[in-house]
């Protein structure tokens, strides 16, 4: 899982040739901790077609603001440098995969 910063966001997400699911999270957010193992499972299963990355919203608020992230966790799916799906809140694996269907 890639850790994103202001310095590497464009290269790792916007310029990626495969879809990137960005987890906007914060240390103080219990649902963020709940979804972390689910994202690890999805990465293990779909890592050849999907990159999963984490961005600490407290450390990089300008990126979170740029993409309209107001609640945590927020998962943005980027394809070709554009957000194609936004998922707010923690969900079980099967529901997350259903939301991502057709994109990965």
MMTF fields as JSON, N, C-alpha, C and O atoms, coordinates in Angstrom:
{
  "mmtfVersion": "1.0.0",
  "mmtfProducer": "UNKNOWN",
  "numBonds": 415,
  "numAtoms": 416,
  "numGroups": 104,
  "numChains": 1,
  "numModels": 1,
  "chainsPerModel": [1],
  "groupsPerChain": [104],
  "chainIdList": ["A"],
  "bondAtomList": [4, 2, 8, 6, 12, 10, 16, 14, 20, 18, 24, 22, 28, 26, 32, 30, 36, 34, 40, 38, 44, 42, 48, 46, 52, 50, 56, 54, 60, 58, 64, 62, 68, 66, 72, 70, 76, 74, 80, 78, 84, 82, 88, 86, 92, 90, 96, 94, 100, 98, 104, 102, 108, 106, 112, 110, 116, 114, 120, 118, 124, 122, 128, 126, 132, 130, 136, 134, 140, 138, 144, 142, 148, 146, 152, 150, 156, 154, 160, 158, 164, 162, 168, 166, 172, 170, 176, 174, 180, 178, 184, 182, 188, 186, 192, 190, 196, 194, 200, 198, 204, 202, 208, 206, 212, 210, 216, 214, 220, 218, 224, 222, 228, 226, 232, 230, 236, 234, 240, 238, 244, 242, 248, 246, 252, 250, 256, 254, 260, 258, 264, 262, 268, 266, 272, 270, 276, 274, 280, 278, 284, 282, 288, 286, 292, 290, 296, 294, 300, 298, 304, 302, 308, 306, 312, 310, 316, 314, 320, 318, 324, 322, 328, 326, 332, 330, 336, 334, 340, 338, 344, 342, 348, 346, 352, 350, 356, 354, 360, 358, 364, 362, 368, 366, 372, 370, 376, 374, 380, 378, 384, 382, 388, 386, 392, 390, 396, 394, 400, 398, 404, 402, 408, 406, 412, 410],
  "bondOrderList": [1, 1, 1, 1, 1, 1, 1, 1, 1, 1, 1, 1, 1, 1, 1, 1, 1, 1, 1, 1, 1, 1, 1, 1, 1, 1, 1, 1, 1, 1, 1, 1, 1, 1, 1, 1, 1, 1, 1, 1, 1, 1, 1, 1, 1, 1, 1, 1, 1, 1, 1, 1, 1, 1, 1, 1, 1, 1, 1, 1, 1, 1, 1, 1, 1, 1, 1, 1, 1, 1, 1, 1, 1, 1, 1, 1, 1, 1, 1, 1, 1, 1, 1, 1, 1, 1, 1, 1, 1, 1, 1, 1, 1, 1, 1, 1, 1, 1, 1, 1, 1, 1, 1],
  "groupList": [{"groupName": "UNK", "atomNameList": ["N", "CA", "C", "O"], "elementList": ["N", "C", "C", "O"], "formalChargeList": [0, 0, 0, 0], "bondAtomList": [1, 0, 2, 1, 3, 2], "bondOrderList": [1, 1, 2], "singleLetterCode": "X", "chemCompType": "L-PEPTIDE LINKING"}],
  "groupTypeList": [0, 0, 0, 0, 0, 0, 0, 0, 0, 0, 0, 0, 0, 0, 0, 0, 0, 0, 0, 0, 0, 0, 0, 0, 0, 0, 0, 0, 0, 0, 0, 0, 0, 0, 0, 0, 0, 0, 0, 0, 0, 0, 0, 0, 0, 0, 0, 0, 0, 0, 0, 0, 0, 0, 0, 0, 0, 0, 0, 0, 0, 0, 0, 0, 0, 0, 0, 0, 0, 0, 0, 0, 0, 0, 0, 0, 0, 0, 0, 0, 0, 0, 0, 0, 0, 0, 0, 0, 0, 0, 0, 0, 0, 0, 0, 0, 0, 0, 0, 0, 0, 0, 0, 0],
  "groupIdList": [1, 2, 3, 4, 5, 6, 7, 8, 9, 10, 11, 12, 13, 14, 15, 16, 17, 18, 19, 20, 21, 22, 23, 24, 25, 26, 27, 28, 29, 30, 31, 32, 33, 34, 35, 36, 37, 38, 39, 40, 41, 42, 43, 44, 45, 46, 47, 48, 49, 50, 51, 52, 53, 54, 55, 56, 57, 58, 59, 60, 61, 62, 63, 64, 65, 66, 67, 68, 69, 70, 71, 72, 73, 74, 75, 76, 77, 78, 79, 80, 81, 82, 83, 84, 85, 86, 87, 88, 89, 90, 91, 92, 93, 94, 95, 96, 97, 98, 99, 100, 101, 102, 103, 104],
  "secStructList": [7, 3, 3, 7, 7, 6, 6, 6, 2, 0, 0, 0, 0, 0, 6, 7, 1, 1, 3, 3, 3, 3, 3, 3, 3, 7, 6, 6, 7, 2, 2, 2, 2, 2, 2, 2, 2, 2, 2, 2, 2, 2, 2, 2, 2, 2, 6, 6, 6, 3, 3, 3, 3, 3, 3, 3, 6, 6, 6, 7, 2, 2, 2, 2, 2, 2, 6, 6, 7, 7, 1, 1, 1, 3, 3, 3, 3, 3, 3, 6, 6, 3, 3, 3, 3, 3, 3, 3, 1, 7, 7, 7, 2, 2, 2, 2, 2, 2, 2, 2, 6, 6, 6, 7],
  "xCoordList": [0.849, 0.0, 0.897, 1.834, 0.587, 1.395, 0.942, -0.256, 1.901, 1.605, 1.774, 2.844, 0.706, 0.734, 1.075, 0.782, 1.705, 2.025, 1.716, 1.378, 1.835, 1.659, 2.673, 2.364, 3.881, 4.959, 4.749, 5.14, 4.137, 4.035, 2.624, 2.427, 1.635, 0.239, 0.048, -0.539, 0.53, 0.324, 0.952, 0.323, 2.18, 2.877, 2.214, 1.996, 1.894, 1.373, -0.105, -0.538, -0.876, -2.325, -2.747, -3.31, -2.479, -2.993, -2.318, -2.94, -1.05, -0.309, -0.249, 0.431, -0.946, -0.918, -1.633, -2.645, -1.089, -1.735, -2.763, -3.4, -2.934, -4.016, -4.825, -4.338, -6.048, -6.887, -6.21, -5.503, -6.443, -5.881, -7.025, -7.772, -7.149, -8.128, -7.395, -6.514, -7.763, -7.099, -7.986, -9.148, -7.405, -8.067, -7.663, -6.526, -8.586, -8.362, -8.731, -9.875, -7.768, -7.962, -7.285, -6.62, -7.465, -6.78, -6.592, -7.35, -5.57, -5.251, -6.424, -6.655, -7.152, -8.207, -9.52, -10.488, -9.577, -10.825, -11.013, -10.359, -11.9, -12.112, -12.583, -12.075, -13.526, -13.908, -12.739, -12.699, -11.796, -10.612, -9.795, -9.283, -9.681, -8.944, -9.707, -9.095, -11.047, -11.856, -11.705, -11.712, -11.569, -11.536, -10.132, -9.994, -9.105, -7.725, -7.494, -6.922, -7.909, -7.676, -8.467, -8.019, -9.628, -10.427, -9.668, -9.62, -9.078, -8.306, -7.082, -6.698, -6.471, -5.322, -5.755, -5.029, -6.923, -7.438, -7.71, -7.363, -8.326, -8.624, -7.326, -7.23, -6.338, -5.049, -4.409, -3.842, -4.499, -3.917, -4.595, -3.938, -5.891, -6.645, -6.623, -6.643, -6.581, -6.727, -5.514, -5.583, -4.416, -3.236, -2.646, -1.942, -2.917, -2.405, -3.18, -2.674, -4.415, -5.234, -5.61, -6.17, -5.306, -5.722, -4.629, -4.116, -4.276, -3.338, -4.154, -5.11, -3.766, -4.421, -3.399, -2.27, -3.825, -2.933, -3.663, -4.89, -2.879, -3.453, -2.91, -1.724, -3.806, -3.402, -3.946, -5.158, -3.054, -3.451, -3.999, -3.252, -5.298, -5.959, -5.525, -5.568, -5.11, -4.631, -3.266, -2.976, -2.433, -1.099, -1.103, -0.193, -2.115, -2.18, -3.59, -4.246, -4.056, -5.444, -5.736, -6.886, -4.717, -4.956, -5.428, -6.252, -4.915, -5.359, -6.781, -7.615, -7.055, -8.408, -9.409, -10.487, -9.068, -9.962, -10.152, -11.26, -9.079, -9.153, -10.169, -10.813, -10.312, -11.215, -12.516, -13.238, -12.815, -14.102, -14.307, -15.439, -13.219, -13.316, -13.718, -12.965, -14.907, -15.391, -15.635, -15.734, -15.732, -15.933, -14.884, -14.385, -14.557, -13.544, -14.141, -14.991, -13.724, -12.856, -13.624, -14.824, -12.91, -13.421, -12.482, -11.263, -13.059, -12.275, -12.598, -13.742, -11.596, -11.76, -11.07, -9.917, -11.776, -11.19, -10.84, -11.706, -9.553, -9.049, -8.718, -8.085, -9.154, -8.788, -8.427, -9.203, -7.259, -6.843, -6.759, -6.98, -6.444, -6.282, -7.572, -7.547, -8.707, -10.004, -10.669, -10.482, -11.448, -12.232, -13.431, -14.246, -13.528, -14.657, -15.651, -16.762, -15.255, -16.142, -15.668, -14.468, -16.612, -16.291, -17.17, -18.39, -16.529, -17.216, -16.905, -15.738, -17.946, -17.746, -18.198, -19.301, -17.329, -17.646, -17.08, -16.761, -16.961, -16.448, -17.555, -18.709, -17.187, -18.133, -17.463, -16.235, -18.257, -17.677, -17.089, -17.432, -16.212, -15.508, -16.454, -16.229, -17.49, -18.378, -19.063, -19.282, -19.406, -20.047, -19.045, -19.38, -17.818, -16.782, -16.53, -16.452, -16.402, -16.17, -17.338, -17.132, -18.555, -19.723, -19.644, -19.979, -19.199, -19.044, -17.956, -18.024, -16.96, -15.832, -16.061, -15.298, -17.119, -17.398, -17.5, -18.111, -16.894, -16.891, -15.724, -15.48, -15.0, -13.844, -12.522, -11.474, -12.57, -11.311, -11.41, -10.459],
  "yCoordList": [-1.171, 0.0, 1.236, 1.349, 2.139, 3.343, 4.397, 4.575, 5.095, 6.235, 7.488, 7.745, 8.261, 9.458, 10.697, 10.79, 11.651, 12.959, 14.001, 13.664, 15.241, 16.317, 16.17, 16.464, 15.717, 15.608, 14.491, 14.643, 13.368, 12.236, 11.971, 11.036, 12.763, 12.505, 12.497, 11.56, 13.515, 13.604, 12.415, 11.808, 12.081, 10.98, 9.631, 8.844, 9.365, 8.06, 7.865, 6.737, 8.948, 8.825, 9.35, 8.612, 10.61, 11.25, 10.738, 10.712, 10.327, 9.856, 8.331, 7.798, 7.628, 6.167, 5.606, 6.147, 4.511, 3.875, 2.822, 2.22, 2.588, 1.705, 2.445, 3.413, 2.001, 2.687, 2.731, 1.802, 3.829, 4.003, 4.329, 5.284, 3.525, 3.775, 4.472, 3.888, 5.724, 6.513, 6.542, 6.947, 6.1, 6.106, 7.382, 7.503, 8.34, 9.55, 9.189, 8.829, 9.285, 8.807, 9.75, 10.708, 9.464, 10.19, 9.241, 8.289, 9.523, 8.684, 8.576, 7.508, 9.646, 9.71, 9.07, 9.064, 8.536, 8.07, 6.554, 5.779, 6.109, 4.665, 3.938, 2.85, 4.471, 3.763, 3.606, 2.651, 4.546, 4.44, 3.205, 2.494, 2.963, 1.775, 0.504, -0.529, 0.568, -0.611, -1.011, -2.2, -0.041, -0.343, -0.746, -1.347, -0.425, -0.717, -2.191, -2.461, -3.165, -4.568, -4.993, -5.861, -4.396, -4.704, -4.245, -4.958, -3.058, -2.551, -3.417, -3.616, -3.928, -4.831, -6.111, -6.614, -6.638, -7.836, -7.555, -8.362, -6.424, -6.063, -5.885, -6.304, -5.271, -5.103, -6.456, -6.644, -7.39, -8.713, -9.433, -10.158, -9.236, -9.926, -9.215, -9.865, -7.894, -7.116, -6.24, -5.37, -6.454, -5.614, -5.551, -4.595, -6.547, -6.525, -5.545, -5.113, -5.191, -4.283, -2.995, -2.088, -2.902, -1.762, -1.422, -2.301, -0.149, 0.331, 0.919, 1.661, 0.579, 1.175, 2.04, 1.621, 3.262, 4.234, 4.913, 5.017, 5.378, 6.041, 7.463, 7.707, 8.397, 9.779, 10.269, 10.292, 10.655, 11.176, 12.591, 13.514, 12.749, 14.031, 15.134, 16.312, 14.769, 15.779, 16.329, 17.507, 15.474, 15.899, 16.593, 17.366, 16.326, 16.89, 17.412, 16.943, 18.39, 18.865, 19.529, 19.555, 20.059, 20.737, 19.757, 20.111, 18.533, 17.535, 17.083, 16.956, 16.841, 16.451, 17.539, 17.228, 18.789, 19.899, 19.977, 20.23, 19.76, 19.834, 18.84, 19.113, 17.693, 16.656, 16.568, 15.576, 17.595, 17.67, 16.649, 16.26, 16.207, 15.218, 15.938, 16.756, 15.621, 16.259, 15.259, 15.65, 13.982, 12.932, 11.85, 11.619, 11.19, 10.13, 8.824, 8.838, 7.716, 7.624, 7.947, 7.693, 8.505, 8.683, 7.944, 8.092, 7.149, 6.423, 7.004, 6.946, 7.562, 8.076, 7.125, 6.747, 6.742, 5.904, 6.804, 7.458, 6.823, 7.646, 6.764, 5.717, 7.2, 6.555, 7.673, 8.609, 7.573, 8.602, 9.977, 10.982, 10.034, 11.308, 11.94, 13.034, 11.267, 11.815, 10.913, 9.697, 11.522, 10.742, 10.158, 10.893, 8.833, 8.173, 7.591, 7.212, 7.518, 6.978, 7.511, 7.531, 7.948, 8.361, 7.573, 7.517, 6.963, 6.15, 6.762, 6.911, 7.116, 7.737, 6.764, 6.22, 6.554, 5.688, 4.291, 3.863, 3.592, 2.225, 1.279, 1.419, 0.316, -0.688, -2.05, -2.138, -3.115, -4.456, -4.662, -3.96, -5.628, -5.912, -6.114, -5.532, -6.908, -7.205, -5.946, -5.82, -5.009, -3.775, -2.852, -2.178, -2.828, -2.022, -2.546, -1.772, -3.86, -4.451, -4.182, -3.965, -4.195, -3.887, -2.44, -2.165, -1.515, -0.114, 0.064, 0.978, -0.805, -0.683, -1.461, -1.324, -2.276, -3.111, -2.261, -1.192, -2.758, -2.037, -1.082, -0.565, -0.853, 0.048, -0.697, -0.176, -1.928, -2.685, -4.021, -4.802],
  "zCoordList": [0.0, 0.0, 0.0, 0.79, -0.89, -1.048, -0.039, 0.183, 0.571, 1.425, 0.587, 0.035, 0.499, -0.329, 0.477, 1.669, -0.208, 0.351, -0.717, -1.851, -0.345, -1.32, -2.444, -3.599, -2.118, -3.105, -4.123, -5.281, -3.721, -4.656, -5.164, -5.94, -4.752, -5.132, -6.647, -7.189, -7.324, -8.781, -9.494, -10.36, -9.14, -9.807, -9.528, -10.449, -8.263, -7.876, -8.229, -8.464, -8.268, -8.478, -9.844, -10.653, -10.095, -11.308, -12.572, -13.634, -12.475, -13.643, -13.739, -14.616, -12.858, -12.853, -14.078, -14.525, -14.614, -15.769, -15.358, -16.223, -14.061, -13.605, -12.542, -11.957, -12.289, -11.299, -9.925, -9.535, -9.205, -7.869, -6.911, -7.12, -5.865, -4.813, -3.677, -3.045, -3.421, -2.377, -1.139, -1.19, -0.025, 1.277, 1.997, 2.455, 2.103, 2.899, 4.331, 4.607, 5.241, 6.607, 7.595, 7.199, 8.9, 9.971, 11.157, 11.337, 11.955, 13.125, 14.1, 14.668, 14.298, 15.309, 14.855, 15.617, 13.646, 13.022, 13.199, 12.502, 14.127, 14.314, 13.052, 12.784, 12.257, 11.033, 10.047, 9.271, 10.086, 9.223, 9.606, 8.742, 10.905, 11.368, 11.024, 10.752, 11.032, 10.706, 9.239, 8.918, 8.357, 6.927, 6.453, 5.388, 7.222, 6.803, 6.454, 5.398, 7.284, 6.917, 5.678, 4.928, 5.459, 4.266, 3.024, 2.022, 3.093, 1.958, 1.691, 0.539, 2.749, 2.577, 1.861, 1.004, 2.202, 1.531, 0.055, -0.808, -0.232, -1.621, -2.403, -3.557, -1.781, -2.451, -2.759, -3.835, -1.824, -2.038, -3.207, -3.954, -3.365, -4.411, -5.762, -6.807, -5.744, -6.986, -7.282, -8.15, -6.584, -6.717, -8.117, -8.446, -8.944, -10.311, -11.197, -12.233, -10.788, -11.593, -10.879, -11.495, -9.58, -8.767, -7.77, -7.076, -7.699, -6.682, -5.545, -5.769, -4.321, -3.159, -2.439, -2.181, -2.121, -1.494, -0.346, -0.344, 0.641, 1.808, 1.889, 1.666, 2.214, 2.399, 3.739, 3.952, 4.629, 5.932, 5.73, 5.407, 5.921, 5.66, 6.615, 6.258, 7.822, 8.765, 8.345, 8.553, 7.754, 7.344, 5.978, 5.68, 5.148, 3.796, 3.503, 2.574, 4.304, 4.165, 2.819, 2.378, 2.172, 0.892, -0.18, -1.023, -0.154, -1.147, -0.824, -1.721, 0.447, 0.846, 0.446, -0.061, 0.665, 0.31, -1.205, -1.676, -1.968, -3.429, -3.988, -5.001, -3.332, -3.82, -3.028, -3.128, -2.247, -1.563, -0.471, -0.186, 0.149, 1.219, 2.511, 3.04, 3.003, 4.235, 5.354, 6.517, 5.026, 6.027, 5.848, 4.747, 6.955, 6.9, 7.397, 8.287, 6.853, 5.683, 4.396, 4.289, 3.437, 2.09, 1.16, 1.242, 0.274, -0.718, -2.087, -2.536, -2.749, -4.106, -5.064, -4.856, -6.108, -7.147, -8.33, -8.911, -8.673, -9.771, -10.96, -10.82, -12.131, -13.397, -14.366, -14.561, -14.965, -15.904, -15.28, -15.957, -14.0, -13.307, -12.817, -12.253, -13.022, -12.619, -11.583, -11.596, -10.683, -9.72, -10.462, -11.02, -10.463, -11.124, -10.119, -10.492, -8.848, -7.807, -6.474, -6.2, -5.631, -4.265, -3.311, -3.467, -2.317, -1.318, 0.041, 0.405, 0.793, 2.103, 3.182, 3.125, 4.165, 5.286, 5.114, 4.004, 6.225, 6.219, 5.778, 6.183, 4.946, 4.456, 4.501, 4.477, 4.568, 4.463, 3.066, 2.115, 2.975, 1.725, 0.548, -0.513, 0.695, -0.429, -0.95, -2.155, -0.061, -0.498, -1.189, -2.163, -0.68, -1.343, -2.748, -3.701, -2.872, -4.184, -5.131, -6.325, -4.606, -5.433, -5.937, -7.089, -5.072, -5.476, -6.529, -7.35, -6.502, -7.435, -8.739, -9.695, -8.763, -9.92, -11.189, -11.196, -12.24, -13.498, -13.666, -14.755, -12.563, -12.608, -12.489, -12.871, -11.956, -11.796, -12.512, -12.497]
}
